[in-house]
Amino acid sequence: MTPSERRSAVSLASIFALRMLGLFLVLPVFALEARRYPGGDDAALVGLAMGIYGLTQACLQMPFGLASDRFGRKRVIVAGLLVFAFGSFVAALADSLTGLVAGRALQGAGAVSAAVTALLADQTREIVRTKAMALVGGSIGLMFALALVVAPALSGWIGLSGLFAFTGLLALAGVAAVVWWVPAEQPHGAGQPRGRLADVLAHRDLLRLNAGVFALHTVQLAMWVAVPAMMVQAGLPKEHHWWIYLPAVLASFGVMGGALFPLERRGHLRAVLLGSIGLVIVVQAGLLALAWAGPGAGGGLWPLGLLLFVFFCGFNALEASQPSLVSRMAPAPLRGAALGLYNTLQSLGLFAGGAVGGALVHGAGPVGLFAATLALALGWLALTWGLRPVGRTLH
C-alpha cells in the first residue's frame, strides 16, 4: 500500500472499529441482561431487540449508499454516526424492553457501512483492496475480542444502560475521526455516466454475494442467541466467557493472515470463499450435535471453544473477501449503491438472526435453531458454487 492508502485503510478501519466496539459490547451480555427489564422473560422479544438494529439498517443502507454517491462519502458518514449516537443514548435511558427496541432501531438508522466501504474502495487500488478490506474486517474482529473481554465486567459495573451510553460516546469519537483523520475524498465517477441500480440487481454474481452476506450474518447473530447460555450451562460464568472468545478470535487472525492473502495472490480466492462457507457449515453441525446431546453431555467447554475458533476462521476470511469482490464487480459510478445493497442484505441477516433466532429458541430450543442455521449454510454453499471468476484473483 502507498502511504495514502495506508492512512485511508487505518482511519476508516478505526471508524468501523469504534462503531462496532459499541455494538459488540452489548452483544455478549444483551440476552442475559435484557431479562432484567419488564418483558425480558420473552425470548422472542429479546431476539427482536437484538435484531431490530439490522432491520432499520437494511431499510437505510441503500439510501445512505446512494446519498454518498451523490453528496459525498464523508458528510453522509458523519450524519449516520450522529444518528447512531442518538439511538445509543435513547437505549441508555430505556426502562423497558420496548424502549430498548426503540433505541436499537435508531442505532440501526445510522447505516454508514456502505458509505465507509465505498470510500475505502475509492481510495485504494484494486490490487490492495482485499488487504484494505481485511484490515477493516480485522479491526472488527479485534473489537469483538476486546468487547468479549471487557463487556461482562463493564456490564456488572455500569449496567446495560451504561454500555449503551458508552456506545454513544464511541460513535461521537468516530465523527471526530472522520472530520480530522480520514483523508479528503477525491471526486469519483467524474465525467462518467451514472450507473443504474438495475445493473446491480441484474448481476448474478453480485446477487450471490448479497445472498451470502445475508446468510453469514443471519447465522452469526442467531448463534449468539443460544451460545452464551450454552457456555453458562457448561459451567462458565458470563464474566469469564472471554476465556473462550478471546483465544478463538486471536488464533483465527493468524490463520486468516497465513492463508487468505497467499491464496489470493495465487489466484485461489474462490476456493477460499467456498472453504470458508464449509467451515461455517461444520460449526453449525457441531453446535447442533452439542445442543442435541444436552448440557453436560458434550465434553465441557473444549468443544464449544474449538467450534468458535473454526467459526471465526471462516467468518474473518469471508468478511475480508466478499466486500472486496463486490467493489470489483460493481459499476464504478454506482459503487456506493452496490455496496449499499450488499450491506442491506447484511443488515437483513442481522435482523433475521436476532428475531428468527429468538423465535426458534423460544419455540424449538437450541436444537431447532442450529438445525435451521445448518440448513441455511448448506443452501448458501450451493448458491455460491457457481460464482464466476473476476480478474486473476478469483480463478
C-alpha positions, -999 to 999 in steps of 0.1 A, spaced: 0 0 0 10 36 -6 11 59 25 -22 75 14 -38 40 11 -25 30 45 -39 62 61 -73 56 44 -74 20 54 -63 26 90 -86 56 96 -116 40 80 -110 8 99 -110 29 131 -144 43 122 -157 7 118 -139 -3 150 -154 24 172 -189 18 159 -186 -20 161 -170 -19 195 -201 -2 208 -223 -29 192 -202 -58 203 -200 -45 239 -238 -51 241 -239 -84 222 -223 -109 247 -244 -97 276 -276 -85 259 -296 -118 260 -288 -122 297 -291 -85 309 -323 -79 289 -341 -104 311 -340 -78 340 -362 -54 320 -400 -56 320 -409 -81 292 -374 -96 293 -388 -131 300 -400 -133 264 -371 -148 243 -387 -138 211 -389 -102 222 -353 -103 234 -343 -116 200 -363 -88 183 -345 -62 204 -312 -77 193 -321 -79 157 -342 -47 151 -310 -29 146 -304 -49 114 -339 -42 101 -336 -4 102 -301 -7 88 -315 -27 59 -341 -1 52 -315 27 51 -282 12 37 -293 18 2 -304 54 7 -272 61 25 -251 44 -2 -269 64 -30 -266 96 -10 -228 90 -6 -226 87 -44 -244 120 -49 -234 142 -19 -201 128 -8 -190 99 14 -177 119 44 -207 141 51 -230 110 49 -208 91 73 -209 119 98 -247 122 96 -251 84 101 -228 83 131 -247 111 148 -280 92 143 -263 61 157 -251 80 187 -286 94 193 -301 59 193 -274 47 217 -285 74 242 -321 65 238 -314 29 246 -293 40 276 -324 58 290 -348 30 283 -366 14 313 -383 -14 295 -376 -39 267 -398 -18 244 -375 12 250 -345 -10 241 -362 -20 209 -367 17 200 -331 26 208 -317 -3 189 -339 7 159 -325 42 160 -290 28 162 -296 9 130 -308 40 113 -272 53 113 -265 29 83 -230 41 73 -213 8 64 -219 11 27 -206 47 26 -174 38 46 -167 7 25 -173 27 -7 -149 54 5 -123 28 12 -128 13 -23 -125 48 -38 -91 54 -20 -74 21 -27 -62 3 -58 -78 -30 -67 -46 -49 -62 -45 -40 -25 -83 -37 -19 -87 -71 -3 -59 -63 21 -76 -30 30 -109 -47 35 -92 -73 56 -78 -45 78 -114 -34 83 -125 -69 90 -96 -75 113 -104 -43 132 -139 -56 136 -126 -89 149 -103 -72 173 -131 -51 187 -152 -82 191 -124 -98 211 -120 -67 232 -157 -64 238 -158 -101 249 -131 -94 274 -145 -61 289 -183 -64 284 -191 -87 313 -170 -66 337 -184 -33 323 -220 -46 324 -215 -55 361 -201 -21 368 -223 3 348 -251 -20 336 -266 -24 302 -277 13 301 -241 24 308 -229 2 279 -253 20 256 -242 54 268 -205 44 262 -215 32 227 -229 67 220 -196 83 231 -177 59 208 -199 70 179 -190 106 186 -153 97 186 -159 82 152 -173 116 140 -141 132 151 -120 106 133 -140 113 100 -135 150 103 -99 152 113 -82 119 103 -98 104 72 -81 117 40 -101 141 19 -122 122 -6 -114 125 -43 -141 131 -69 -154 97 -80 -171 90 -113 -163 124 -127 -172 126 -164 -186 91 -163 -223 82 -170 -242 74 -138 -248 37 -134 -282 22 -128 -293 2 -98 -309 -22 -122 -274 -31 -134 -265 -42 -99 -298 -62 -94 -293 -79 -128 -257 -91 -119 -259 -127 -109 -227 -129 -90 -234 -97 -71 -267 -113 -61 -248 -144 -50 -225 -124 -28 -255 -104 -14 -273 -137 -5 -240 -149 10 -236 -120 34 -273 -123 44 -267 -160 53 -234 -153 71 -249 -126 94 -281 -145 100 -261 -174 112 -237 -152 132 -264 -134 152 -286 -165 156 -256 -183 172 -253 -156 199 -290 -160 209 -280 -195 222 -242 -198 226 -239 -177 258 -265 -198 275 -247 -230 264 -215 -217 279 -232 -209 312 -247 -244 312 -213 -259 305 -201 -243 338 -185 -210 326 -200 -178 342 -207 -150 318 -180 -128 332 -154 -154 321 -168 -161 286 -138 -141 272 -116 -170 283 -131 -188 253 -138 -160 229 -105 -142 230 -82 -171 222 -106 -182 194 -107 -148 178 -69 -141 180 -59 -175 168 -83 -171 138 -65 -140 128 -33 -159 125 -50 -185 103 -65 -158 81 -32 -139 76 -14 -172 68 -40 -185 44 -61 -158 28 -35 -134 14 -12 -161 0 -41 -180 -16 -54 -147 -31 -20 -140 -46 -20 -174 -62 -55 -169 -77 -75 -192 -53 -99 -167 -38 -129 -187 -50 -116 -217 -31 -112 -196 0 -148 -185 -3 -161 -220 -6 -138 -234 20 -148 -206 45 -185 -214 39 -176 -251 46 -162 -241 79 -194 -223 89 -213 -255 79 -190 -276 101 -196 -253 131 -234 -253 128 -233 -291 126 -211 -292 157 -234 -269 176 -264 -289 166 -247 -320 179 -239 -303 212 -274 -290 216 -288 -324 208 -266 -340 235 -278 -315 261 -260 -298 290 -232 -318 305 -231 -344 276 -208 -325 252 -174 -328 269 -174 -295 286 -162 -262 272 -135 -275 249 -159 -285 220 -175 -250 222 -141 -233 222 -129 -253 192 -161 -247 172 -159 -209 179 -123 -209 167 -133 -226 134 -162 -202 130 -140 -171 134 -116 -185 108 -143 -187 82 -161 -155 93 -129 -134 91 -120 -146 57 -155 -140 44 -157 -105 59 -124 -96 41 -131 -112 7 -168 -107 0 -170 -68 1 -137 -66 -19 -154 -87 -46 -185 -65 -46 -164 -34 -51 -146 -50 -80 -177 -63 -97 -199 -32 -92 -201 -5 -119 -177 23 -107 -203 52 -109 -226 31 -87 -202 16 -62 -219 32 -32 -253 19 -43 -238 -16 -49 -222 -17 -15 -254 -3 -1 -274 -33 -15 -247 -56 -1 -249 -40 33 -287 -40 32 -286 -78 29 -260 -79 57 -283 -59 79 -314 -80 70 -293 -110 81 -286 -94 114 -323 -88 119 -333 -123 108 -306 -138 130 -319 -120 161 -356 -121 155 -359 -155 139 -332 -170 161 -350 -158 192 -383 -172 180 -367 -205 172 -351 -208 206 -385 -199 222 -404 -225 201 -379 -253 193 -349 -247 216 -313 -246 205 -317 -279 185 -343 -262 163 -321 -231 160 -289 -249 149 -309 -272 125 -321 -241 108 -287 -224 106 -272 -256 93 -298 -258 65 -292 -221 56 -255 -226 54 -258 -256 32 -281 -236 8 -256 -208 8 -228 -231 -3 -250 -245 -31 -258 -210 -43 -222 -197 -42 -208 -227 -60 -215 -212 -94 -196 -179 -87 -177 -169 -118 -141 -156 -119 -135 -119 -116 -99 -110 -126 -69 -131 -118 -77 -132 -81 -108 -154 -84 -95 -181 -107 
